[in-house]
């Protein structure tokens, strides 16, 4: 699989002004794996070299598809497997939109590829234990955010700590639970033992 040919097939399928391509409707034949990796830190590598063009990363991210535990880049005519070390997205920024009342506030997250996610549904944020390479000694679960379909993002460490500063602390079982309110829904960010 030639990455340049794959890029040519995608011309005109996605931009900031058009909706994402309907990859869930594309079911081309599998063409094999390519040496493309999304690293733990959210950077994309091809043949061991970082992909430096943000627009190219955004284009490839727009045609990312997950089936089971495997990830693919798809066009209407080709499907290639890639390696994802944890999640394809990393939340690097956030802000809170003020509503008419505190319960109307909504947290809005931005990934390293420019995807914007409004935290509005209870199934969008889940606690998971991160990969061994980045977990703390106790393997504490951390928040993961659903970006679209079944593609998730891990919160960057700085983003996570910033959110913890905003969180409500409440006693829970044998420790303290940290949560935020977004769109009137309580989301658990984590727990620590006493």
For each residue, the residues with C-beta under 8 A, 3 or more apart:
1: 5 6 31 32 34 78 80
2: 5 6
3: 6 7 34 36 46
4: 7 8
5: 1 2 8 9
6: 1 2 3 9 10 73 75 78 80
7: 3 4 10 11 56 59
8: 4 5 11
9: 5 6 75 76 77 78
10: 6 7 13 14 21 59 62 63 75
11: 7 8
12:
13: 10 21 62 63 75
14: 10 18 20 21 58 59 62 63
15: 18
16: 114
17:
18: 14 15
19:
20: 14 23 62 148
21: 10 13 14 26 62 63
22: 25 26
23: 20 26 63 64 65 74
24: 65 149
25: 22
26: 21 22 23 65 74 75 76 79
27: 79
28: 31 74 75 76 77 78 79
29: 78 79
30: 72 79 80 81
31: 1 28 78 79 80
32: 1 80 81
33: 80 81 82 83
34: 1 3 46 73 80 81 82
35: 46 47 48
36: 3 44 45 46 60 73 80 82 83
37: 44 45 82 83 84 85
38: 42 43 44 45 71 82 83 84 85 87 88
39: 42 43 44 45 85
40: 85 86 131 133 134
41: 90
42: 38 39 89 90 92 111 112 156
43: 38 39 50 51 112
44: 36 37 38 39 50 51 57 60
45: 36 37 38 39 48 49 50 51
46: 3 34 35 36 49 51
47: 35
48: 35 45
49: 45 46
50: 43 44 45
51: 43 44 45 46 56 57 60
52:
53: 56 57
54: 57 58 113 114
55: 58 59
56: 7 51 53 59 60
57: 44 51 53 54 60 61 113
58: 14 54 55 61 62 113 114
59: 7 10 14 55 56 62 63
60: 36 44 51 56 57 63 64 73
61: 57 58 64 88 89 113 115
62: 10 13 14 20 21 58 59
63: 10 13 14 21 23 59 60 73 74 75
64: 23 60 61 71 72 73 88 151
65: 23 24 26 71 72 73 74 79 149
66: 69 70 71 72 88 149 150 151
67: 70 72
68:
69: 66
70: 66 67 81
71: 38 64 65 66 81 82 83 84 88
72: 30 64 65 66 67 79 80 81 82
73: 6 34 36 60 63 64 65 79 80 82
74: 23 26 28 63 65 78 79 80
75: 6 9 10 13 26 28 63 78 79
76: 9 26 28
77: 9 28
78: 1 6 9 28 29 31 74 75
79: 26 27 28 29 30 31 65 72 73 74 75
80: 1 6 30 31 32 33 34 36 72 73 74
81: 30 32 33 34 70 71 72
82: 33 34 36 37 38 71 72 73
83: 33 36 37 38 71
84: 37 38 71 87 88
85: 37 38 39 40 131 133
86: 40 130 131 134 154
87: 38 84 90 144 151 152 153 154
88: 38 61 64 66 71 84 147 151 152 153
89: 42 61 111 112 113 115 145 147 151 152 153 154
90: 41 42 87 111 112 153 154 155 156
91: 94 109 110 111 117 145 153 154 155 156 159
92: 42 110 111 112 156 159
93: 109 110 159
94: 91 107 108 109 110 159 162 163
95: 107 108
96: 105 106 107 108 166 182
97: 105 106 107 108
98: 104 105
99: 102 103 104 105 106
100: 104
101: 104
102: 99 105 181
103: 99 181 184
104: 98 99 100 101 183 184
105: 96 97 98 99 102 181 182 183
106: 96 97 99 118 119 120 182 183
107: 94 95 96 97 118 119 163 180 182
108: 94 95 96 97 116 117 118 119
109: 91 93 94 116 117 119 145 153 155 159
110: 91 92 93 94 114 115 116 117
111: 42 89 90 91 92 114 115 117 147 153
112: 42 43 89 90 92
113: 54 57 58 61 89
114: 16 54 58 110 111
115: 61 89 110 111 147 148 153
116: 108 109 110
117: 91 108 109 110 111 124 145 146 147 148 153
118: 106 107 108 183
119: 106 107 108 109 124 125 145 182 183 185 187
120: 106 124 182 183 185
121: 124 183 185
122: 125 185 187
123: 126 146
124: 117 119 120 121 145 146
125: 119 122 143 144 145 146 187 188
126: 123 143 144 146
127: 141 142 143 144 188 189 190
128: 141 142 144
129: 135 139 140 141 142
130: 86 134 135 142 154
131: 40 85 86 134 135
132: 135
133: 40 85
134: 40 86 130 131
135: 129 130 131 132 139 140
136: 139 140
137:
138:
139: 129 135 136
140: 129 135 136 190 191 192
141: 127 128 129 190
142: 127 128 129 130 154 155 160 190
143: 125 126 127 154 155 160 163 187 189 190
144: 87 125 126 127 128 152 153 154 155
145: 89 91 109 117 119 124 125 152 153 154 155
146: 117 123 124 125 126 150 151 152 153
147: 88 89 111 115 117 151 152 153
148: 20 115 117 151
149: 24 65 66
150: 66 146
151: 64 66 87 88 89 146 147 148
152: 87 88 89 144 145 146 147
153: 87 88 89 90 91 109 111 115 117 144 145 146 147
154: 86 87 89 90 91 130 142 143 144 145
155: 90 91 109 142 143 144 145 159 160 163
156: 42 90 91 92 159 160
157: 160 161
158: 161 162
159: 91 92 93 94 109 155 156 162 163
160: 142 143 155 156 157 163 164 189
161: 157 158 164 165
162: 94 158 159 165 166
163: 94 107 143 155 159 160 166 167 180 189
164: 160 161 167 178 189 190
165: 161 162
166: 96 162 163 180
167: 163 164 178 179 180 189
168: 178 179 180 181
169: 176 177 178
170: 176 177 179
171: 175 176 177
172: 175 176 177 191
173: 191
174: 193 194
175: 171 172 191 192 193 194
176: 169 170 171 172 191 192 194
177: 169 170 171 172 188 190 191
178: 164 167 168 169 188 189 190 191 192
179: 167 168 170 186 187 188 189
180: 107 163 166 167 168 186 187 189
181: 102 103 105 168 184 185 186 187
182: 96 105 106 107 119 120 185 187
183: 104 105 106 118 119 120 121
184: 103 104 181
185: 119 120 121 122 181 182
186: 179 180 181
187: 119 122 125 143 179 180 181 182
188: 125 127 177 178 179 191
189: 127 143 160 163 164 167 178 179 180
190: 127 140 141 142 143 164 177 178
191: 140 172 173 175 176 177 178 188
192: 140 175 176 178
193: 174 175
194: 174 175 176
